Structures are given as C-alpha cells and as structure tokens.
Amino acid sequence: MPHALALSVLFPMLIALLAGAAVPFQAGSNAALGRLLGHPLWAAGVSLLVSLMLLIPALLVLRAPLPQLQNLT
C-alpha cells in the first residue's frame, strides 16, 4: 500500500477512534453542567449554543457553501 494511500485510510480511522473515545467525556461534562444549571435541558441548550458558536466561524473560515434546500424534496 503506497504511503499516501495508507495515510488516507489511517487518518480518518484515527479521527473516528478519537471521536469515539471523547463520547464519555461529553456525557460526563453534560451531566455536570446539568447539575450546575439545575436541569438537563439547560445543559443541552448551553452545549448546543457553544457548539453553534464554534461551528459558525468554522463554516465562514472554510467558506462552506449554503445548502441547496430544493434538494430536500
């Protein structure tokens, strides 16, 4: 297997492995945030808001095109 092909296969696998390993940490932080804020729905809202605050600049930096809504039908 050529070197570039090996990296193109192994890199996504490594990212998937790291993302899977992070799931328990996300669950723990959501639980702690829910206790701190007094209700799990507040924790979910804060988590989504923080995600959105990180996602929008990433979309702008990467210049991701707007989705084509007519493709949904």
Backbone as a ProteinNet text record, in pm:
[ID]
protein_1_A
[PRIMARY]
MPHALALSVLFPMLIALLAGAAVPFQAGSNAALGRLLGHPLWAAGVSLLVSLMLLIPALLVLRAPLPQLQNLT
[TERTIARY]
85.4	0	89.4	72.6	154.1	133.3	233.7	233.3	113.2	83.3	-28.5	-161.4	-174.4	-297.6	-312.9	-203.5	-208.9	-255	-204.3	-246.9	-391.9	-436.6	-575	-671.9	-626.2	-710.7	-696.2	-574.8	-549.5	-592	-578	-612.4	-760.4	-853.3	-995	-1025.9	-956.6	-977.6	-931.4	-821.1	-770.4	-866.8	-919.1	-1014.6	-1140.1	-1188.9	-1307.8	-1280.5	-1163.3	-1126.8	-1122	-1061.9	-1054.5	-1193.3	-1276.8	-1412.7	-1491.6	-1477.4	-1546.2	-1496.8	-1369	-1313.2	-1358.9	-1396.3	-1438.7	-1583.7	-1663	-1806.3	-1829.4	-1759	-1783.4	-1751.8	-1652.4	-1619.6	-1731.3	-1791.2	-1903.2	-2021.3	-2049.9	-2161	-2136.4	-2015.5	-1982.1	-1991.6	-1942.7	-1949.9	-2094.6	-2176.5	-2318.1	-2388.6	-2356.6	-2418	-2377.6	-2249.5	-2203.1	-2265.8	-2275.5	-2336.7	-2484.3	-2552.9	-2693.5	-2712.8	-2623.8	-2632.4	-2604.5	-2505.7	-2468.9	-2581	-2646.7	-2751.5	-2889.3	-2902	-3027.8	-3123.6	-3094.7	-3184.5	-3107.8	-3129.1	-3055.6	-3087.7	-3206.9	-3238.7	-3158.1	-3128.4	-3041.7	-2901.1	-2855.3	-2723.5	-2721.7	-2827.8	-2836	-2835	-2907.9	-2911	-2775.3	-2706	-2572.7	-2476.8	-2484.1	-2397.6	-2421.6	-2547.2	-2578.7	-2534.2	-2550	-2508.5	-2357.3	-2282.2	-2136.3	-2096	-2162	-2132.7	-2158.8	-2269.5	-2303.9	-2202.4	-2156	-2057	-1923.8	-1894.5	-1772.4	-1793.2	-1914	-1942.8	-1950.6	-2015.8	-2034.3	-1901.1	-1806.2	-1676.2	-1604	-1617.4	-1553.3	-1614.1	-1746.2	-1811.2	-1763.9	-1746.4	-1701.6	-1556.4	-1471.7	-1329.9	-1313.8	-1389.6	-1379.5	-1459.5	-1535.4	-1617.8	-1709.2	-1775	-1868.1	-1988.9	-2028.8	-2144.3	-2273.4	-2370.6	-2501	-2565.8	-2641.6	-2707.6	-2816.5	-2838.3	-2942.9	-3070.5	-3162.7	-3284.2	-3376.4	-3368.7	-3455	-3414.4	-3296	-3253	-3319.3	-3389.7	-3453.9	-3583.8	-3639.7	-3767.5	-3747.8
-118.3	0	123.8	212.3	333.7	417.9	498.8	580.3	674.3	744.5	839	766.6	650.4	573.4	525	484.4	440	553.5	673.6	788.8	824	810.5	845.5	747.3	628.9	529.8	540.2	556.7	555.6	684.4	797.3	923.8	930.9	899.9	900.2	798.6	686	586.5	641	712.7	772.5	879.4	961.1	1064.6	999.2	892.6	822.7	761.8	706.1	647.5	753	867	975	1032	1045.7	1096	999.2	870.3	770.9	770.5	793.4	796.8	921.3	1026.9	1151.2	1147.2	1052.5	1047.2	1040	955.4	952.2	1084.8	1156	1285.9	1386.6	1381.4	1470.9	1439.6	1312.6	1273.6	1319.7	1303.6	1347.1	1497.5	1571.1	1717.3	1765.4	1698.9	1735.4	1708.8	1597.7	1565.7	1668.6	1702.9	1801.9	1938.8	1975.6	2103.4	2103.8	1991.3	1980.9	1998.8	1939.5	1957.5	2102.8	2162.3	2300.8	2398	2375.3	2466.8	2431.6	2315	2279.6	2198	2178.5	2099.5	2053.9	1930.3	1880.6	1955	2011.4	2085.8	2214.7	2277.5	2395.5	2355.8	2241.5	2193.3	2165.1	2105.7	2078.2	2208.9	2307.9	2437	2504.3	2502.8	2563.3	2487.3	2356.3	2274.9	2305.3	2315.7	2347.2	2488.1	2582	2719.3	2728.2	2661.2	2661.5	2595.1	2485.9	2419.1	2512.1	2582.6	2675.8	2789	2836.5	2944.2	2899.2	2771.2	2718.8	2681.2	2637.7	2591.9	2707.2	2815.8	2926.5	2985.6	3016.2	3064.4	2961	2832.5	2730.4	2727.7	2741.2	2746.3	2866.9	2979.7	3100.5	3088.6	3035.1	3019.9	2921.6	2813	2711.8	2748.6	2857.7	2905.2	2795.5	2727.9	2621.3	2683.6	2628	2685.1	2657.2	2744.1	2723.1	2597.9	2525.1	2406.1	2444.3	2357.5	2377.5	2314.5	2395.4	2342.8	2273.3	2309.3	2242.2	2095.9	2057.9	1917.4	1829.1	1888.2	1810.7	1744.3	1790.4	1733.8	1611.7
0	0	0	-97.5	-100.8	24.1	53.1	175.2	181	71.4	70.6	89.4	29.8	44.2	187.9	249.1	388.1	478.5	454.7	535.1	509.1	383.7	352.6	416.3	449.7	516.6	667.8	715.5	859.2	929.1	862.3	926.9	963.2	871.3	911.8	1021.4	1019.8	1125.3	1259.7	1261.2	1385	1436.9	1347.4	1387.5	1446.3	1382.2	1432.7	1569.9	1589.1	1717.4	1826.7	1796.7	1895.6	1926.4	1824.8	1847.3	1934.5	1909.1	1990.6	2134.3	2152.4	2287.2	2363.3	2291.9	2357	2403	2355.1	2389.3	2540	2614.1	2759.4	2828.6	2778.9	2838.7	2813.6	2694.2	2663.4	2753.8	2773.6	2860.7	3004.2	3051.5	3187.3	3204.3	3105.8	3116.2	3105.3	3022.6	3014.7	3147.7	3211.2	3340.4	3446.2	3449.5	3547	3520.2	3393.9	3359.4	3396.1	3376.8	3415.3	3564.5	3644.4	3789.9	3828.2	3762	3792.4	3757.7	3643.6	3598.3	3652.6	3713.5	3777.8	3694	3566.5	3482.1	3357.4	3314.7	3198	3068.3	3057.3	2935	2923.3	3037.3	3033.4	2988.9	3035.2	2994.2	2844.4	2792.7	2649.1	2570.4	2618.1	2549.9	2547.1	2660.3	2666.6	2575.2	2576.8	2491.4	2343.6	2304.9	2165.4	2127.9	2220.1	2193.4	2174.3	2260	2246.1	2114.4	2079.6	1952.2	1835	1839.3	1732.4	1724	1839.1	1840.5	1780.7	1786.9	1726	1579.4	1547.1	1411.9	1312.4	1348.6	1253.9	1207.7	1296.4	1245.9	1158.9	1193.4	1110.9	971	961.8	831.2	750.7	817.5	748.4	703.3	788.6	753.5	638.1	641.2	535.8	411	419	307.8	254.3	346.8	309.1	239.8	126.1	56.4	133.3	112.5	174.7	117	198.4	145.1	45	-51.2	-151.2	-99.3	-50.9	11.3	-88.4	-216.1	-313.4	-332.3	-289.7	-298.5	-194.4	-98	8	-37.1	-145.8	-190.9	-276.6
[MASK]
+++++++++++++++++++++++++++++++++++++++++++++++++++++++++++++++++++++++++

